[in-house]
Amino acid sequence: MANKTNHPKKYELPYLAGMFDGEGYIGLGPHSADGKQWSMMCRIGMMGDYIPHLFLFNFGGNLGHQKNGLTYWQISSHQALLFLKAMLPYLRLKLPQAELALRFQERLEKTKPFRIGKRLSKEETILRQAERILMQELKRQTYRGVNAERK
């Protein structure tokens, strides 16, 4: 269920960022079976559907539903980059993750478009895997409270 992007009002951004900071997810990883195509993804899920619909209305993306009643909003690649840029001034816990994800996606967008059959260079493969591992470590630090003490 894709939707066009609206521009959130300035007073809504801190609220949305607070929700995302506490309940959201930022991920980096391959999205193709062969591991050649990578992307950045942001997601937030709730048992009610009001908050996911609010994110959909303001930023576009997609909604999904799980059997347990969870509704989630998800956005990836360039749309996720625009979303994180809007959230960045208000994030606390996820700030280091967002900064890493932005650098990752900006680098992907500067490289030549992926060509079918072309393999990633060894250096690019190692760099992407290292950034994914760093993202996982940043998440562990957040859950241990390390990033909460920064501000």
N, C-alpha and C positions, 0 to 999 in steps of 0.2 A: 504494500500500500504506500506508494511513493506520493510525495506532496511537494509543491513548490515551496521555496523558502520565503518566509516573511521576515521582516526586520523587527526583532524584539525591541520593545521600548526600553530606554536606558534604565528605568527603575526596575524592570523585570530581570535584568542581567544578574544582579547580585543574588536574587532568589533562586534563579535557575542554576547559577554556578554553585550555590550552597547545596542544592539538591544533588548536583552532579559530583561535587567534592566528597559528599558523604556516601552516596549510593551508586555512583557511576563506575565505569570500567573503561580503561584505555588499553588497547592491545596493538601489537605489531606482529605480523607474521605472514607466512605464505597463504595465499588463498587459492592456489591451484594444486592439483594432485602432484605435479612434477616439481613443485617448490620453486618455480622460476618467477612467478608473479607474486609480489608482496604488496601489502597495503597496511594502512593504519586504520583502526576502527574504534569508535566510541559507542558506548551502550549504557542504558539505564533501565532497570526493570522494577516494577512495583506490582503489588497485588491489586491495586485499583488501577484504572486506566486514565485517570485525569492527568497525572504528571507526564506519562509517556505521550499523551496527546498534546500536551502543552509544548513539549520539546519538538514534536512533529510539526505543529503549527508554526513554531518560531524558526526552525532550522531545516525543515525538510527531512529526508531520510525515510525510514521504513518502520512500521510497527509489526510486532509478532506476538503470538500468544502461545503459552505453554499449557499443557494439560492440567497443571496444578493451579491454574487461574492467573499466573503471572503474565502481565503485559509488559513487553519491553519495546523500547525505541532504540534504533540503531542507525548509525551513519558511518560512512567510510570514505577513504581517499581524500579527494580535494574538498568535498563538503565537510568532512571531519576536520580538515585543516582550518577552514573558515570558522567552524564551530569553536574549536579550541582557541583560536585567536580572540574570539569574542569573550570567552570565559577566562582567559589568562589573568587579567587584572584582579579577579575575584577569587581565584583558587588558592587554597592553603595546603591541604594534604596532598593533592594531586599535582601541585605545581611542578615538581621535578619530572614527573611522568609526562605532563603536558609539554614541557619544554623539549624533552627527548623526542616525543612523538612529532612535534612540529619540525624539528631538525630532520628527522627521518623522512617525513613526507615531503618537505621542501627539497631534499636531495633527490628523492625519487622523481619529482616533477621536473628537475633540472636535467636529468639524464635523458638520453634518447628514448623514445617510446619502445616498448618491448616488441621485438620482432619474433614471429613464430619460428621455432626451431633454433633460435639463438640462445646459447647458454650464458648464464651469468659468469662473469670473471671470478676466478678464485678469490681475489681480493674483495670483490663486492659481496660474494656469498659469505665470507668470513665477517665482514663489517655488519651485514644484516643480522647474522646470527649473534654477534657480540651485542648489538643494540637490543635485540630481543632478550638476551640474558640480563643486560643492564636494567631493562624495564622490569623484569621479574624481581631483581634485587631491590629496586626502588619500591616496588609494591610490598616486599617483605619489611623494608624499613618503615614504611607508612604504618603497617599493621603493628609493628613493635613500638610505634610512637616516635621514631627518630625524626621524621619530617614535621611532626606536630610541634616539636620544640624549636624549629627554625624561626617562627614568627613571634 
